[in-house]
């Protein structure tokens, strides 16, 4: 789908690349020599492990899942006391209220490859909730780069056929400036709080 903001994103990506190039790490010969690591004292002989007693219960093993589970090994998505669906991801807490999925991001930066991967995974989680609209509460985000903006634009294009919208709540001034520079504030409502953002996405476009 044609993206009218592509040239703005491309220009921003070029400026970010130039900024990164000007702050490259010094060559190995210019880096200060590291201090030698202190020698460790010799370890004493290991104590023999006590033998298991007959009939003793084994200690429970830690879960290898990336998501927290309850005592019954349940899914990290559950219905809270308010009846809303709650989901926990690696970078956000998600609550589904009616047709709106509200994601409160818990990280302070979304940038480069890792940031795009995390954001794309979060947006996929929001899609799987079945919500029509998304609200991203990014009060903790201090920095976001053009790659992540492109990820948001791509998701919004996919949602357009069903009338879905994405709004941002509690934006840091630096993040707001980024959206204004790329003129994406025209398509992503930027609101002072979550309730205002929910109203913005649910309002029918004229």
C-alpha positions as CSV (number, residue, x, y, z in Angstrom):
1,X,0.0,0.0,0.0
2,X,1.3,3.4,-0.9
3,X,2.6,5.4,2.0
4,X,2.4,9.2,1.6
5,X,4.9,9.6,4.5
6,X,7.6,7.4,3.0
7,X,9.8,10.3,1.9
8,X,9.7,11.8,5.4
9,X,10.7,8.5,7.0
10,X,13.5,8.1,4.4
11,X,14.9,11.5,5.2
12,X,14.8,10.9,8.9
13,X,16.6,7.5,8.4
14,X,19.4,9.2,6.5
15,X,19.9,11.8,9.2
16,X,19.9,9.1,11.9
17,X,22.5,7.1,9.9
18,X,24.7,10.2,9.6
19,X,24.4,10.8,13.4
20,X,25.4,7.2,14.2
21,X,28.4,7.4,11.8
22,X,29.7,10.6,13.5
23,X,29.6,8.8,16.9
24,X,31.3,5.6,16.0
25,X,33.5,3.9,18.6
26,X,37.3,4.6,18.3
27,X,39.5,2.1,16.5
28,X,41.1,-0.7,18.7
29,X,44.5,1.1,18.7
30,X,42.8,4.3,20.1
31,X,41.0,2.5,22.9
32,X,42.6,2.6,26.4
33,X,44.2,-0.6,27.5
34,X,42.1,-2.6,29.9
35,X,43.5,-3.4,33.3
36,X,44.5,-7.0,33.9
37,X,41.9,-9.0,35.6
38,X,42.8,-10.0,39.2
39,X,43.7,-13.6,39.7
40,X,41.2,-15.6,41.6
41,X,42.1,-17.6,44.7
42,X,42.2,-21.3,44.3
43,X,38.9,-23.0,45.1
44,X,38.7,-25.4,48.0
45,X,37.6,-28.9,47.3
46,X,33.9,-29.3,46.7
47,X,31.8,-30.7,49.4
48,X,30.1,-34.0,48.6
49,X,26.4,-33.6,47.8
50,X,24.1,-35.2,50.3
51,X,22.3,-38.2,49.0
52,X,18.5,-38.0,48.4
53,X,16.4,-39.5,51.1
54,X,13.8,-42.0,50.0
55,X,10.4,-40.5,49.4
56,X,11.6,-36.9,49.5
57,X,10.0,-34.6,46.9
58,X,12.1,-32.9,44.3
59,X,12.4,-29.1,44.3
60,X,10.2,-27.5,41.7
61,X,12.0,-26.4,38.6
62,X,11.8,-22.8,37.3
63,X,9.7,-22.2,34.3
64,X,11.5,-21.7,31.0
65,X,8.7,-19.7,29.6
66,X,9.3,-16.0,28.7
67,X,5.9,-15.2,30.2
68,X,4.9,-15.5,33.9
69,X,2.5,-18.3,34.7
70,X,0.2,-19.1,37.6
71,X,0.5,-22.0,39.9
72,X,-1.5,-24.2,37.5
73,X,0.8,-23.3,34.6
74,X,-1.8,-21.0,33.1
75,X,-1.4,-18.6,30.2
76,X,-0.1,-15.1,30.9
77,X,-3.3,-13.7,29.4
78,X,-6.2,-13.7,31.8
79,X,-9.4,-12.0,32.7
80,X,-9.0,-9.5,35.6
81,X,-11.5,-8.6,38.3
82,X,-12.8,-5.9,36.0
83,X,-13.7,-8.5,33.3
84,X,-11.1,-7.1,30.8
85,X,-8.6,-9.3,29.1
86,X,-5.0,-8.7,30.5
87,X,-1.9,-9.7,28.7
88,X,1.8,-9.3,29.7
89,X,4.5,-9.1,27.1
90,X,8.2,-8.6,27.4
91,X,7.9,-4.8,26.8
92,X,4.3,-3.9,27.8
93,X,1.2,-4.6,29.9
94,X,-1.9,-4.9,27.7
95,X,-5.5,-4.5,28.7
96,X,-8.4,-5.0,26.2
97,X,-11.4,-2.8,26.9
98,X,-14.2,-3.3,24.5
99,X,-12.8,-2.9,21.0
100,X,-9.6,-1.2,22.2
101,X,-6.3,-2.8,23.2
102,X,-4.4,-0.5,25.5
103,X,-0.7,-1.3,25.8
104,X,1.4,0.4,28.5
105,X,5.0,0.1,27.5
106,X,7.5,-0.6,30.3
107,X,10.7,0.1,28.4
108,X,12.3,3.5,27.9
109,X,13.6,3.2,24.3
110,X,12.5,1.7,21.0
111,X,15.3,1.8,18.4
112,X,17.2,-0.1,15.8
113,X,16.8,-3.9,15.2
114,X,15.9,-5.0,18.7
115,X,13.4,-2.2,19.2
116,X,11.7,-3.0,15.9
117,X,11.5,-6.7,16.8
118,X,10.0,-6.0,20.2
119,X,7.5,-3.5,18.8
120,X,6.5,-5.8,16.0
121,X,6.0,-8.6,18.5
122,X,3.8,-6.4,20.7
123,X,1.7,-5.3,17.7
124,X,1.2,-8.9,16.8
125,X,0.0,-9.6,20.4
126,X,-2.5,-6.8,20.1
127,X,-3.7,-8.2,16.8
128,X,-4.3,-11.6,18.4
129,X,-6.5,-10.1,21.1
130,X,-9.0,-9.3,18.4
131,X,-9.2,-5.6,19.3
132,X,-10.1,-3.3,16.5
133,X,-8.1,-0.2,17.7
134,X,-4.8,0.1,19.6
135,X,-3.7,2.7,22.2
136,X,0.0,2.9,23.0
137,X,0.7,4.5,26.4
138,X,4.3,5.5,25.9
139,X,4.9,7.7,28.9
140,X,8.1,5.7,29.7
141,X,9.5,6.0,26.1
142,X,12.3,8.6,26.0
143,X,13.5,7.7,22.5
144,X,12.1,6.1,19.3
145,X,13.7,6.0,15.9
146,X,12.4,6.0,12.3
147,X,12.6,2.2,12.0
148,X,10.0,1.9,14.7
149,X,7.9,4.6,13.2
150,X,7.9,2.6,9.9
151,X,6.7,-0.5,11.9
152,X,3.7,1.5,13.2
153,X,2.9,2.8,9.7
154,X,3.0,-0.7,8.3
155,X,0.6,-2.0,11.0
156,X,-1.8,1.0,10.5
157,X,-1.9,0.3,6.8
158,X,-2.9,-3.3,7.6
159,X,-5.6,-2.2,10.0
160,X,-7.1,0.4,7.5
161,X,-9.3,-2.2,5.7
162,X,-11.2,-2.8,8.9
163,X,-11.3,0.8,10.0
164,X,-8.8,0.2,12.8
165,X,-6.8,3.1,14.3
166,X,-3.7,3.6,16.5
167,X,-3.4,6.4,19.0
168,X,-0.5,7.4,21.3
169,X,-1.0,8.6,24.9
170,X,1.3,10.5,27.3
171,X,4.1,11.1,24.8
172,X,7.5,12.5,25.8
173,X,8.2,15.9,24.0
174,X,11.1,14.3,22.0
175,X,8.8,11.6,20.7
176,X,6.1,14.1,19.8
177,X,8.7,16.1,17.9
178,X,9.7,13.0,15.9
179,X,6.1,12.4,14.9
180,X,5.7,16.1,13.9
181,X,8.9,16.1,11.8
182,X,7.6,13.1,9.8
183,X,4.1,14.5,9.7
184,X,2.8,11.3,11.2
185,X,0.9,13.2,13.9
186,X,-1.7,13.6,11.1
187,X,-2.5,9.9,11.2
188,X,-1.6,8.9,14.7
189,X,-3.6,10.9,17.3
190,X,-1.3,12.1,20.1
191,X,-3.3,12.5,23.3
192,X,-2.5,13.6,26.8
193,X,-3.8,10.4,28.5
194,X,-5.2,7.0,27.8
195,X,-8.9,7.9,28.1
196,X,-8.5,10.7,25.5
197,X,-6.7,8.3,23.2
198,X,-9.5,5.8,23.5
199,X,-12.0,8.4,22.6
200,X,-9.9,9.5,19.6
201,X,-9.7,6.0,18.1
202,X,-13.3,5.2,18.7
203,X,-14.5,8.4,17.2
204,X,-15.8,7.8,13.7
205,X,-13.9,9.6,10.9
206,X,-15.9,12.1,8.8
